[in-house]
């Protein structure tokens, strides 16, 4: 993410997408992007009623194309959002996103122009000098549109700074009470602030890892797992919660306070 000495001015802060509703400095789509968003949301709502809406965001990190294409075919999300370089994947697979968002510094101009010609697609072009990433902007757009759950594809990979930042975006889902998931061919990552039951037949891979996030997690009790716990406190600086396994039909993850990062993995 590029910065200048003025990058932290309030015109380019972490709430940038909220400013899309009334500012034209971050988009070339129209002078009143917020009006455009409302028209788009209204049209979509008429098409599908008031059912729970699933938004899938395809970003520009590591993306196993076959896995992502199959997932999209199976899920058929109500909102398909391309975040910057994620548009390259859409082009390669001849998919039409509902929304394209980014500063477009990493995607070929010919591809951007190809999709701009489709009037059904909403474009939101961001200022490249900003404090939030294209992926965060896409998450906030999905929330503004009323998504009931959000899945992030293409947000893992070799850039660990981006991976960690993308994992931190799951906290937005907790704050907004909207389930958010990071998914790739080997990992399903979620953030928890309440108890959960995992059915063995529905788990993603063989292993379940639990990591405390933003402080201690108290009263941790694990049932139905290879390494059970009772009223334990997870703290930073150790790897106790890594690579557990479900050994019964279902596992219970219970805790009193704190936030857990839950990563289900398969080799």
N, C-alpha and C positions, 0 to 999 in steps of 0.2 A: 504494500500500500504506500503510494507516494505521499509525501508531506512537504509543506513549505513552512516557513516561519509563521505564516498566518493560518496554517491548516487547522488550528484549534479555535478559530473564530466561530461565533455562534451560527454563522451562515453555513457551516459544514460540520455540525455536531452529530452525536449519535442518534438524534431524533429527526434525522434528515427526511425520512420518508413521510413523517407527519407533515413536514413542510411542503411536501408534494401537493397537498390538498389546495394550497393557495399560492404557491410560488412558481414562477416560470424559470428560475435560474438553474433548476436541476433537471429539466426535461425539455425536449423539443416536440413533445406530443401535442400540446395545446397550451394556450396561456393559462388555462384553469384545469390542471391535472386532476384536482379533486373532483371537479364536475364530471370529468371523463371517467374517473373511477366509479363514481356513483351511477352513471349511465350504464357502464359495463356491468356493475354488480346487479343493477335492476334488471337488465336483460337476462343475465344468467339466472336470477331468482325466478323470473317468469318461466324460464325453460325447465327448471327442475324443482320448483316449489320450495318448501322450507326444510328439505331433508338435510342431514348432516353432510357437509361438504369437505372433501378431502383435497388438499393442495399438495402437489409434489413439486419440489424445487430441484432442478437439475443445475448443479454448479460446475465449476471448472477444475475440480481436483481430480484425483484418480477415479476413473469411471470405467468399469468393465461393461463394455457396450452391450454385449449379449445379455448379461444379467439385467442391466437397466431396462433394455427394450422389453424383455420378458415381463419384468415387474410392472411396467407401464401398461402392457397389454392385459395383464391379469387384473390390475387395479382399476383401470379406466377412471382416473381421478377427475373430479369436476373442474379443478384448476391445474393446468400444467404451466409451470413458470420456468423460463430459462434465465439463469443468472450469468450474464456475460459469456464466458467461454463455453458454458453449457449449451449455448446455441449451436456450436459446432457439432455436437452429438445429435441435436435435433435435425440438422441439415443432412448429416450422414445417413440417418435413419428415415429421412423424409417425414418427420413428425411436425405437426403444427402446434406450437405453444399458444396458450391463451394470452400470456403476458411475457414480454421480454424486458429485462431490467439490467442495467449496468452502465459502466462508463465506456465499455467496448474498446478497451485498450489492448485486449488480448484475443479478439476474434476478427477474422478477416472481413474487410469492408464489403466484399462481394456477398458474403453470407448475410450480413446485416441488411444490405440493400435488398437482397432476395426476399427477406421476410417483411421488410418495410412495405413492399408492394401489396401485401395481403392486408386488406382493410379490416379483417376480423381480429387482427392481433393488436394489442395495446403495447406501445413502446414507452418506456420510461428511461430516459438517458440521464445518468447521474454526472455530477461534477466529479472529475477524477481526483480533485483535492478535497478529501473528506476524511472524517474520523471513523466511519463505519464501512464495512466491506459490502460488496455487491450482494453477498449471501444474506447478511443481516437486513439489508434493504428489502430483499425478496421476502424474507420472513415477515417483515412488518407490512408489506403489501398484502400478503396472504391473510394476515390477521385483520387488516382493514376490510378485506373482502368478505370476512365472516367465516373463514375456514374453521371447521370443527376439529380437524386434526391435520398435522403437517408432517410430511416425510421429506428428508433431505438426502439426495443422491449426489455423488460426486463431490463430497466434502471431506474425504479422507485422502491420504496420499503421502508424498515425500516431504511436503512443506509442513513440518510439524508446528510451526507457528500458526499457520492457517487451520490445521487440524484442531489444535487446542482452542483457538478462537471459535471455531465452529461448534465444538462441544459446549463451550460456554453459552452459545446461543440457545441451547436447550432450556436454560434458566428462564428465557423469555416465555416459553411455553408454560412453565410452572406459574409464573407471575400472571399470565393471562388465562390460566385454567384451560389450556388447549394442549392435548397430547402431541408431543413432538418426538420424532425418531430419526436418528441417523442410520442409514442402511448402506451396506455394500455386500459383496459376495461372501464375505467372511465375518462380518460383525453387524450386530444390531445394538445400538446404543440409546439408552433412555436415562432420564434423570427423574428421581423419585423423591417425593416429600410425604409419601404416605405408604401404608402397607400394600403388598401385592402378593397375589397367588400366581405361580407359574405352573401350567400343566406340562408334563414331560412331553406329551405328544405335540405340543405347540411351541416348544422352545426352539431357539435359533442356534443350532449346533449342539455341541456336547458340554460346553463350559459356561459357567456364569460367574462373572467377577463383580465384586462390589467394592467401591472406592468412596471414601468420605469426600464430600465436596464442600468447600467453604466452611470448614470447621468440623468439630466432633459430631458423630452420630451416636446417640445414646440408646440404650435399651434394645440393642440388636438381638433378635432371636431368629434363628434359621431352623426350619423343620423340613423334613423330607429331603435333606441334602447330605452328601457324603461327609461333609465337615459341618456338623450342627453347632449352633451357638445358643447360649441362653443369657439374656440381659447383659450383653457385652457392649462396650463402648469402642467404636471405631475412631481412631485418631490418625493424623497424618504421620508420615515417617516410618511406615511399615507396610508390608504387602500381604497381610493376613487374609484379605478377602479375595485374593486372586485364584482363579481356576477351580472353583467349586463345581460340583456336579449334582444334578437331580437324580435321586436314587429311588424315589417313590412315584406314584402316579402324579402327584403334584407337590410343589414346594411352596412354603410360606416364608416370606421375607417380612419380618415385623420390626418396627423400631419406634421409639418414642419421640425423639427430636432430631433435627438435622436434615441433610440432603445427601442422598446416595446416588452415585453414578453407577448404573447397572449396564454391564457389557456382556452380551451373549455372543460367543465366538465359536467358529468351526474352522478346522484346519483346511 
